[in-house]
Amino acid sequence: MIYADNAATTKMSETAINAMISAMKDTYGNPSSLYVTGQKAKEAIEEAREKIASLIGARASEIIFTGGGSEADNQAIVSTARLGAKSGKKHIISTAFEHHAVLHTLEKLRKEGFEITLLDVHENGLITAEEVEKAIRPDTCLVTIMYANNEIGTIQPISEIGAVCRSHKVPFHTDAVQAVGHVPIDVEKQNIDMLSSSAHKYHGPKGVGFLYVKKGVRITSLIEGGAQENGKRAGTENVPGIVSMAAALEEAVRDLEKNRDHLIPIRDRIIEGLDAIPHSALNGDREKRLPGNINFCFEGIEGESLLLLLDDKGIEASSGSACTSGSLDPSHVLLAIGRVHDVAHGSLRLSIGEDITEKDADYIVDSVKEVVGYLRSFSPVWRDLVSGKTEFILK
């Protein structure tokens, strides 16, 4: 079996598992308790906070532990927006191909009277800092733009966007759920005010993440209750999850360069192989993408059928975000970069992990070629295209 859906979730590493088991056994106390067992748990959390902060160039006091990336996105966006509204600023800038954790939150704010500008994304899956700057207005209270896209893997010019926001004194948040642990990040050098992360994207456990908030940037709590996380996130902390997340991130950052050097040549090998399939197209920029991301469209087929047949061949992949896997609609990300509905329906996302081999890559390419050919052989859409009744879109 070849697991190629790491953008949906990664397998927990032995390091993360061992850290979690140790925390379950040894630091089971409530971190808010004053006795020794509770304080031992508190110390474990603070050690994890220090470790995570150091790995992204932040201070420990700037890290808030959350239940995952979606919660972190919601907290950053909603609290910053509502604080901005108090001073008459109700305009937010984002992009049309954000994760739904961002887009649905923005839609909720739109219904509350906020004006949302969703920047168009270029065909290569990128935007520019200049486009962000042109969209900024005197009443802009937030810019939120994802670091790396969860479907097509494109990496935005985060440092430049952050610099623009800082020059206009507008808070800048980035959903970095797909980027943390896979590309170098330094929040200070990259002019990032808020950053969201989720542990299960870099071989940590599900259900735990963090929000970085730069000192001086105001943030409010989404969850009311106790005074945990300096009053910014109520609820007893998930000690084993937090400890495991820190261990996973430390390992991911330590091995980042080695993993990147391994993944990129194999990623490009797969891209070259799939690019040879007639009437196919790579989605997103060829170079400015995550090391393990490959996303293609194949004209004349349905992505769901492609996935099921690949699964029969032992290849586990997806057609887009795991959060929308039950939807029959084409990917909003692919539509945002200009793919038409018929083409966007025939998409395949391969997000490979560090255990991938060249042999695996060649098997993936051969299998996709075989399955695409099979599906096209009885597709009425493909028959119309080949006969000239309709025109090919992907040349």
Secondary structure, 3 states (H helix, E strand, C coil): CEECECCCCCCCCHHHHHHHHHHHHHCCCCCCCCCHHHHHHHHHHHHHHHHHHHHCCCCHHHEEEECCHHHHHHHHHHHHHHHHHCCCCCEEEEECCCCHHHHHHHHHHHHCCCEEEEECCCCCCCCCHHHHHHHCCCCEEEEECCCECCCCCEECCHHHHHHHHHHCCCCEEEECCCCCCCCCCCCCCCCCCEEEEEHHHCCCCCCCEEEEECCCCCCCCCCCCCCCHHHCCCCCCCHHHHHHHHHHHHHHHHCHHHHHHHHHHHHHHHHHHHHCCCCEEECCCCCCECCCEEEEEECCCCHHHHHHHHHHCCEECECCCHHHCCCCCCCHHHHHCCCCHHHHCCEEEEECCCCCCHHHHHHHHHHHHHHHHHHHHCCHHHHHHHHCCCCCCCC
